[in-house]
Amino acid sequence: MADTHQAAGPKLAIMAGGGTLPARIASAVRGQGRGVFIVAFEGHTDPETVAGLPHLWSRFGAAGSILRRLHEEGVGEVVLAGPVKRPSFTELMPDWRTARFLARVGTRALGDDGLLRAVVREVEEDGFRVVGLHDLLKDLLTTPGPVGSLAPDAEAERDIARAVEVARAMGALDVGQGAVVQQGIVLAVEAIEGTDAMLERCAGLLRPGPGGVLVKVKKPKQDRRIDLPTMGVTTVEKAAAAGLRGIAVEAGGSLLVDRAAVAETADRLGLFVTGIEIPQ
Amino acid sequence: MADTHQAAGPKLAIMAGGGTLPARIASAVRGQGRGVFIVAFEGHTDPETVAGLPHLWSRFGAAGSILRRLHEEGVGEVVLAGPVKRPSFTELMPDWRTARFLARVGTRALGDDGLLRAVVREVEEDGFRVVGLHDLLKDLLTTPGPVGSLAPDAEAERDIARAVEVARAMGALDVGQGAVVQQGIVLAVEAIEGTDAMLERCAGLLRPGPGGVLVKVKKPKQDRRIDLPTMGVTTVEKAAAAGLRGIAVEAGGSLLVDRAAVAETADRLGLFVTGIEIPQ
């Protein structure tokens, strides 16, 4: 038994954001014979995520008690999974450990990748290894080429290239990961509002003729353990509702949740979804 | 009389977009003793702009008849004034001259600065001189420093610097001119939706604490004759409604319409409005 445990890997703590991704990770990792421990955040984590699993409900500001509990549970590795909406001030109200951390990184870092990078460093200084979702589930990483049966035509390819240029420039400044382009015109650039809100405003900005494309790429210097662009069925549905004709996400630099369902949804709604290779 | 006319300058054609700017220009130029001719666009130009002045109502697609008329009227200089919302396909329906033009620049250029630059070249090839609004009304150009009685504090200065960085990066890619930053976080980046729509979505994105700042800068390589960032009383009102604390616009690279009214509105609503110098 000790050998099996060794081979499967140390106990994994899942810092669980919203959506179904944390539960998928928990299920897959347990299937590999590893122990898991869920850190859930009130108002962010879906309560179903923790059903039947060892867990702790916590606030973001309670870094001290979270890390203490992970030591007690014998956790060896930590993964960040699922989106977290911007936490409120109350949720962030710091314990002494969090206060020391915030004093060091500065409250101006709150809300962008700088904060997540600092969280990763802090957790690692406590002796835990922080891993990426793609280390746990290799087939989550987007692969090159079409996901469904449709592929971009020449005009869509040009729009994709323009959107990649814009999204990469914003990513280099640690702003956003997404952009929407139609017929060469940049309709929308993503900042803190997130991809869904960006898609919602595109419907009113489309011109007649071929619909636009959504592109999501990771930030050029992004640590793949944190906040990789993620897409799933919902993204396809929202892109279709906005009148777009397709979605391109970075192969090897984004997560595709439930590939079969994404392919089915894309085919049914008449959109292409494709993985594109970006020179690093 | 001929000498006076010579000194005041040749007859000026004003390609009139929306708002009050075209009428202000017409009034100022006539005050200098110059003749004006207004080219108005249905659905875009305020009908009051042409009241009592020689003018032509036209469609964007009728480049041939517009240019012919400017020759007949003895126009020497042309200025583009006021914003133009994206024209519909019907408005763009080309005459033969416009079709030749579109065939050369390509319909993919429609809607961004590439199109306006091409329009300027086309008008100049016909023998007209295209001038900038700041050539006609020097005091329209934003000057450095506060417009009203408030000035940015240290935190607002940091937010301004961050927004300048983002807006310049987007401008370099010919996307937009504006960004909103609060406490170091980029709340919104402007694309085709325009500044007003960008401000409207900021209200829902603000966090507690000091409000954000709106920054507008010209694109790094922008021809100052076309589409300089413009701000006036409406911008101040919309920024206040969005919960922002101030506005910074590029000194020498943006137009400030009705400076006295902007200062009064900013003071009344408690916002700073300031001209910032950007190294070119």
Boltz contact constraints between the chains, C-beta under 6 A:
constraints:
  - contact:
      token1: [A, 89]
      token2: [B, 208]
      max_distance: 6.0
  - contact:
      token1: [A, 108]
      token2: [B, 184]
      max_distance: 6.0
  - contact:
      token1: [A, 111]
      token2: [B, 185]
      max_distance: 6.0
  - contact:
      token1: [A, 166]
      token2: [B, 173]
      max_distance: 6.0
  - contact:
      token1: [A, 166]
      token2: [B, 175]
      max_distance: 6.0
  - contact:
      token1: [A, 169]
      token2: [B, 169]
      max_distance: 6.0
  - contact:
      token1: [A, 169]
      token2: [B, 173]
      max_distance: 6.0
  - contact:
      token1: [A, 173]
      token2: [B, 166]
      max_distance: 6.0
  - contact:
      token1: [A, 173]
      token2: [B, 169]
      max_distance: 6.0
  - contact:
      token1: [A, 175]
      token2: [B, 166]
      max_distance: 6.0
  - contact:
      token1: [A, 175]
      token2: [B, 186]
      max_distance: 6.0
  - contact:
      token1: [A, 184]
      token2: [B, 108]
      max_distance: 6.0
  - contact:
      token1: [A, 185]
      token2: [B, 111]
      max_distance: 6.0
  - contact:
      token1: [A, 185]
      token2: [B, 192]
      max_distance: 6.0
  - contact:
      token1: [A, 186]
      token2: [B, 175]
      max_distance: 6.0
  - contact:
      token1: [A, 186]
      token2: [B, 191]
      max_distance: 6.0
  - contact:
      token1: [A, 187]
      token2: [B, 191]
      max_distance: 6.0
  - contact:
      token1: [A, 187]
      token2: [B, 192]
      max_distance: 6.0
  - contact:
      token1: [A, 188]
      token2: [B, 191]
      max_distance: 6.0
  - contact:
      token1: [A, 189]
      token2: [B, 189]
      max_distance: 6.0
  - contact:
      token1: [A, 189]
      token2: [B, 191]
      max_distance: 6.0
  - contact:
      token1: [A, 191]
      token2: [B, 186]
      max_distance: 6.0
  - contact:
      token1: [A, 191]
      token2: [B, 187]
      max_distance: 6.0
  - contact:
      token1: [A, 191]
      token2: [B, 188]
      max_distance: 6.0
  - contact:
      token1: [A, 191]
      token2: [B, 189]
      max_distance: 6.0
  - contact:
      token1: [A, 192]
      token2: [B, 185]
      max_distance: 6.0
  - contact:
      token1: [A, 192]
      token2: [B, 187]
      max_distance: 6.0
  - contact:
      token1: [A, 192]
      token2: [B, 205]
      max_distance: 6.0
  - contact:
      token1: [A, 193]
      token2: [B, 205]
      max_distance: 6.0
  - contact:
      token1: [A, 205]
      token2: [B, 192]
      max_distance: 6.0
  - contact:
      token1: [A, 205]
      token2: [B, 193]
      max_distance: 6.0
  - contact:
      token1: [A, 208]
      token2: [B, 89]
      max_distance: 6.0
